[in-house]
């Protein structure tokens, strides 16, 4: 619980909002991405993941405090398990939602300014790749070539998500919302 003491009520509220946005966008984006990914036989989550992982990067940039990415990932994992929405992942959902937050946070250790495009891009890419690897290895059990294709798709999606996260942050800053 000492991790939570350094967060203000405002920080925790923003973390909850960004966690909810990450979960809310998933059922909207995933079917659209599956229209492209299914014919190409690419796992849709890898290609769509950048759009959910961008909220982790954004939360980390807005809060500026270590542990934000971890909390976003844990909150998302707990919400998914609590609501009983396992999909095809089962209990692996705890890992597939928590690990991206931990990995994004590890990227944050290398950046003092979380308002930079490099931070958003790398944190989103690493978060998405880690989530894609968990699912493709533990759930889908893909052989090496499809695993590599899934990883490349996750990286491309992470780059797009990072750019979107960075642009959203600058709009929020411009209008004085954060």
Long-range contacts (C-beta under 8 A, 24 or more apart in sequence): 3-67, 3-70, 3-71, 4-71, 6-65, 6-67, 7-63, 7-65, 7-67, 7-68, 7-71, 11-63, 11-65, 11-68, 14-59, 14-62, 14-63, 14-178, 15-59, 15-63, 15-68, 15-71, 15-72, 15-75, 16-75, 18-55, 18-56, 18-58, 18-59, 18-62, 18-72, 19-55, 19-59, 19-71, 19-72, 19-75, 19-76, 19-79, 20-79, 21-55, 22-52, 22-53, 22-55, 22-56, 22-72, 22-76, 23-52, 23-76, 23-79, 23-80, 25-51, 25-52, 25-55, 26-52, 37-153, 41-146, 42-149, 42-150, 42-153, 43-132, 43-135, 43-136, 43-140, 43-142, 43-146, 43-150, 43-153, 45-131, 45-132, 45-135, 46-128, 46-132, 46-135, 46-136, 46-150, 46-151, 46-153, 46-154, 46-157, 47-153, 47-154, 47-156, 47-157, 48-157, 49-127, 49-128, 49-131, 49-132, 49-154, 49-157, 49-158, 49-161, 50-124, 50-125, 50-128, 50-154, 50-156, 50-157, 50-158, 50-159, 50-160, 50-161, 50-162, 50-164, 51-157, 51-160, 51-161, 51-164, 52-161, 53-100, 53-104, 53-124, 53-127, 53-128, 53-131, 53-158, 53-161, 54-120, 54-124, 54-161, 54-162, 54-164, 54-165, 54-168, 55-165, 56-100, 56-101, 56-104, 56-123, 56-124, 56-127, 57-104, 57-119, 57-120, 57-123, 57-124, 57-127, 57-161, 57-162, 57-165, 57-166, 58-120, 58-165, 58-168, 58-169, 60-104, 60-105, 60-108, 60-114, 60-123, 61-114, 61-115, 61-119, 61-120, 61-165, 61-169, 62-169, 62-172, 62-178, 64-114, 66-105, 66-108, 66-109, 67-105, 68-105, 69-100, 69-101, 69-102, 69-104, 69-105, 69-108, 69-123, 69-127, 70-98, 70-101, 70-102, 70-105, 71-101, 72-101, 73-97, 73-98, 73-99, 73-100, 73-101, 73-102, 73-104, 74-98, 74-101, 76-101, 88-139, 89-135, 89-139, 90-139, 92-134, 92-135, 92-138, 92-139, 95-134, 95-138, 96-131, 96-134, 96-135, 96-138, 96-139, 97-131, 99-130, 99-131, 99-134, 100-127, 100-128, 100-130, 100-131, 101-127, 102-130, 103-127, 103-129, 103-130, 115-166, 115-169, 115-170, 115-173, 116-166, 117-162, 117-163, 117-166, 120-162, 120-163, 120-165, 120-166, 120-169, 121-158, 121-159, 121-162, 121-163, 121-166, 122-162, 123-162, 124-158, 124-159, 124-161, 124-162, 124-165, 125-154, 125-155, 125-158, 125-159, 125-162, 126-158, 127-158, 128-154, 128-155, 128-157, 128-158, 128-161, 129-154, 129-155, 129-158
